[in-house]
Amino acid sequence: MILGFQNYSQLEQVYSRREAQTIIDMPATQVYFKQKNFQEARDLAEAIGRTTVEEATVTDAGRVQEFIQGRHLITPDELISLNKEVIVFTADTKPLRLALTSPTAYEQALSYGPPERPKHEVSEFIRSRGKSNQPKEKPQKEDPKKEEPTKTEEPKKTDGPGRGDKPKPPIPPGRDEPPDYGDF
């Protein structure tokens, strides 16, 4: 939604002063163009804020005098004389003084084509990464009649304290117990 009006008094003619102020304060983004009225320029300058300016001067007697004073970040006179600039308030930034863009700038920007970019060449090394050089073997179907019962493995036994585990050879098919190989 965009609210647009030429000056504050337009709102006050339709709404009360309090309601007009509420309407002005509601939008998160506000854009102010060149001000025509000094009172509104002064109110806008106050809304933009002030800064501290330090000045030091040396008197004829050689004495240094320091002055610290506040001043508007932008004066009402500067707001009245804005030339092709706007003041923008956003929720996330301090007030901004931006150049006013041409109404046709968007169409001009769209008239340019996209940038031309050279196509990337992918090396053969990259293409072959992760692929095996050997052809994959097709899995053979097992004969469903020759199913062998699944054997459970027995827990590994140690040869005594401190000797560690000796690997046991696998159980050959058709035997219930592993053969005794003795100590090697």
C-alpha positions in Angstrom: 0.0 0.0 0.0 1.3 3.4 -0.9 0.1 6.6 0.9 0.8 9.8 -0.9 0.0 13.4 -0.1 1.6 16.8 -0.8 1.8 18.1 2.7 0.8 17.5 6.3 -2.0 20.0 6.3 -3.9 17.9 3.7 -4.2 15.2 6.4 -5.2 17.6 9.1 -8.1 18.9 6.9 -9.6 15.4 6.8 -8.4 14.0 10.1 -7.6 15.5 13.5 -4.0 16.5 14.3 -3.6 13.4 16.4 -5.0 11.0 13.7 -2.9 12.8 11.0 0.3 12.2 13.1 -0.6 8.5 13.5 -1.0 8.1 9.8 2.4 9.8 9.2 4.1 7.6 11.8 2.7 4.2 10.6 4.6 3.4 7.3 7.9 1.7 7.9 9.4 3.3 4.8 8.8 7.0 4.1 10.1 9.0 1.2 10.3 12.8 1.4 10.8 15.0 -1.6 11.8 18.6 -1.8 10.0 20.6 0.9 8.0 23.6 0.0 6.9 24.8 3.5 9.5 25.9 6.0 7.5 24.6 9.0 7.4 21.1 7.5 11.1 21.3 6.5 11.9 22.2 10.1 9.8 19.2 11.4 11.5 16.9 8.9 15.0 18.2 9.9 14.1 17.4 13.5 13.0 13.9 12.6 16.3 13.3 10.7 18.2 14.2 13.8 21.1 16.3 15.1 24.8 15.8 15.4 27.5 17.3 17.7 29.9 19.7 16.1 33.2 20.6 17.9 35.0 23.8 16.9 38.3 25.1 18.2 39.5 28.6 17.5 42.6 30.5 18.6 42.1 34.0 19.9 44.5 36.9 19.2 45.9 36.4 22.6 46.9 32.8 21.7 44.2 31.3 23.8 42.4 28.2 22.4 38.6 28.3 22.7 36.6 25.1 22.1 32.9 25.2 21.2 30.6 22.2 21.3 27.2 22.6 19.8 24.5 20.6 18.2 23.3 21.1 14.6 20.8 19.5 12.3 22.2 16.7 10.1 20.4 18.5 7.3 19.0 22.0 7.8 15.5 23.1 6.8 17.0 25.3 4.1 18.8 22.3 2.6 15.5 20.3 2.6 13.8 23.2 0.8 16.5 23.3 -1.9 16.9 19.5 -2.5 17.6 19.1 -6.2 16.9 15.6 -7.7 17.3 14.0 -4.2 15.0 12.5 -1.7 15.1 11.7 2.0 14.2 8.1 2.8 13.4 6.7 6.3 13.4 2.9 6.6 12.9 0.6 9.6 16.4 -0.8 9.3 18.6 2.2 8.6 19.3 5.7 9.6 17.7 8.4 7.3 19.2 8.3 3.9 19.7 11.1 1.4 19.5 9.4 -2.1 19.6 10.6 -5.7 16.2 10.6 -7.3 16.2 8.2 -10.2 14.5 8.8 -13.6 11.0 7.3 -14.0 12.3 5.5 -17.1 15.5 4.1 -15.4 13.8 0.7 -14.8 12.8 0.3 -18.4 16.3 1.3 -19.5 17.8 -1.3 -17.2 15.6 -4.0 -18.6 16.5 -3.1 -22.2 20.0 -4.5 -21.7 20.5 -8.2 -22.4 22.0 -10.5 -19.9 25.8 -10.7 -19.9 27.4 -13.2 -22.1 29.4 -15.8 -20.3 31.6 -18.5 -21.9 30.5 -22.0 -21.3 32.5 -24.0 -18.8 34.4 -27.0 -20.2 34.3 -30.0 -18.0 37.5 -32.1 -18.2 37.3 -35.9 -18.7 38.9 -36.3 -15.3 36.0 -34.7 -13.6 33.4 -36.6 -15.7 35.0 -39.9 -14.8 35.3 -39.2 -11.1 33.5 -41.7 -9.0 33.1 -44.2 -11.8 34.8 -47.5 -11.8 37.0 -48.4 -14.7 35.9 -52.1 -14.6 32.5 -53.0 -15.9 30.1 -54.0 -13.2 29.2 -57.8 -13.0 25.6 -58.7 -13.0 24.5 -60.4 -9.8 23.9 -64.1 -10.3 20.6 -65.5 -9.2 20.9 -68.2 -6.6 19.0 -71.5 -6.8 16.2 -71.2 -4.3 16.4 -74.9 -3.6 20.0 -74.7 -2.3 19.4 -72.4 0.7 21.7 -73.0 3.6 20.7 -72.3 7.1 22.2 -69.1 8.6 24.9 -69.9 11.1 25.5 -67.6 14.1 29.1 -66.8 15.0 30.4 -67.8 18.3 32.1 -65.1 20.5 35.8 -64.9 20.0 37.9 -66.6 22.7 41.3 -65.4 23.9 44.3 -67.7 24.4 44.7 -66.5 27.9 45.5 -63.3 29.7 47.8 -60.9 27.9 48.1 -63.0 24.7 45.4 -61.1 22.7 42.9 -62.6 20.3 44.0 -64.9 17.5 41.8 -64.8 14.4 39.8 -67.9 13.9 39.4 -69.3 10.4 35.8 -69.3 9.0 33.7 -72.4 9.4 33.6 -74.4 6.2 30.1 -75.2 4.8 28.5 -78.4 6.0 30.4 -78.5 9.4 28.9 -77.7 12.8 32.1 -76.9 14.6 35.3 -75.3 13.4 38.3 -77.6 13.0 40.9 -77.6 15.8 44.1 -76.2 14.4 46.0 -76.2 17.7 48.5 -73.5 18.5 50.4 -72.1 15.5 
